[in-house]
Amino acid sequence: MVKGLLCVALLLFTVNAHAQAWPAKDWPQGAQLAGPAVKALEDYAFPARNDITHAGIRTDALLVIRDGEVIYEHYAAPTTATTPHLTWSISKSLMATVLGVAYGENRFKLSDPAARFYPPMKQHPNITLAHLLNWTSGLDWQEDYEYAPLKSSVVAMLYTRGRADMAQFAADTTPFAAPDQAFRYSSGDSNLLSAALKGMLGHKAYVDYPWTALFTPLGIRSAAWESDANETFVASSYAYMTARDLARIGLLMARDGRWGERQLLPKDWVAFNRQPVAQYQAGQDSAVPGGHWWLNREAQGTPRPWPDAPDDTFAALGHWGQALYVLPEAKLVIVRYGDDRDGSYRHNELLKRVLAAVQP
């Protein structure tokens, strides 16, 4: 009897394992999307471009993965399937994913002070890695770009007085609140995490770690990540990857950190990424923050930011319309690269049209 039950369990495990597709060098192909809903999706995502004003929606790549298989893929020149695209702030979620591997290796605890791994943070001894991951450090960071460049902390960090050592620039920021008291989105917090990772690993291991720990196990071959003059990865902004390779990160997150038979990220790390930041106040940003990811959750009674998408949807988002959407229950991963300059692109509208296109 026991032997029979074991055989049934093994059979079920084998069937389930075979039913779940994983990409090898290339992604497996599923039944391709077709029909009027696909045209409606393309009419929104790929309108005629105006190369003079750069106004409106400009999608460079749109990739839809369902249950581990490519079901839709479209590019607009000069971007192709082999183009590593600038991800902008998706880089923040990539750094959180790299840190998740280090967390699984017991290299740190969320409650560890950042100063343990990055000595310049001794001037802020109560800021922990969890605070940095939740953007609740309390550092007085101004995340403005085109609209207030002279007051922008991030512009100064990336392009002027902070560019040689971005983590040091962020560490020298004065507080506006005690740690864990307020949410404020900050590229500085993200680059402090990058410096903390270097402190955990040592410089020699650090320079290869995103590849050895995450990209190579996932089969990602296109990744490039710029560093500052101090050889610290610019975790806030400057990772590049093809749409197909970025989708591998999405599939990893959709499946709770598992890649094939390997639990690459601890499940509790993925749960932390998807836990809403308690200090977030409705209206502070376009979506609800989690641990360096963005969530489709209600906040203080306000509606979900993407009402036409399932409430378990979460995303990595970047400047000018970069997006990696993960819809676990729907078994969808969506990558959208773009170059939107006027704010007309809407996450919810794209998600609504993708969901309409994938309906049987």
Number of C-alpha atoms within 10 A of each C-alpha: 6 7 8 9 10 11 12 12 12 12 12 12 12 11 11 11 13 10 11 11 17 20 19 10 10 11 17 14 15 15 10 12 18 12 8 11 17 18 14 15 19 17 11 18 22 20 12 11 14 11 8 6 9 13 15 17 24 25 26 23 25 22 21 24 25 21 20 23 21 24 19 21 17 17 18 16 8 7 18 15 17 12 16 20 24 22 30 21 23 27 26 30 25 22 23 23 26 21 25 26 21 23 16 17 12 9 13 20 13 15 12 15 22 28 21 17 22 21 16 19 22 15 13 22 14 18 23 23 25 21 25 28 28 29 28 27 30 24 26 16 22 18 17 15 15 8 8 12 14 11 14 16 24 25 20 17 21 21 11 11 12 18 20 18 20 31 30 21 21 25 22 14 16 13 14 13 14 14 20 20 15 21 22 23 21 25 26 31 28 28 28 30 28 25 28 25 25 21 17 16 15 12 15 9 12 20 17 10 20 22 18 14 17 21 19 13 12 22 15 20 14 17 17 16 17 14 18 16 11 13 15 24 27 29 30 28 23 21 24 21 21 24 29 26 24 27 26 22 22 24 28 22 25 24 18 18 24 16 19 15 7 9 15 22 25 17 17 13 21 21 15 19 25 24 18 21 25 16 15 22 14 15 12 12 13 14 22 25 29 23 24 29 27 24 28 24 25 17 18 10 8 10 12 18 20 23 15 15 22 18 17 14 22 28 26 22 25 21 17 20 23 25 23 24 25 27 22 21 12 16 15 24 29 27 24 25 26 25 18 19 16 12 11 12 20 12 20 15 17 20 21 16 20 22 18 15 19 18 8 5
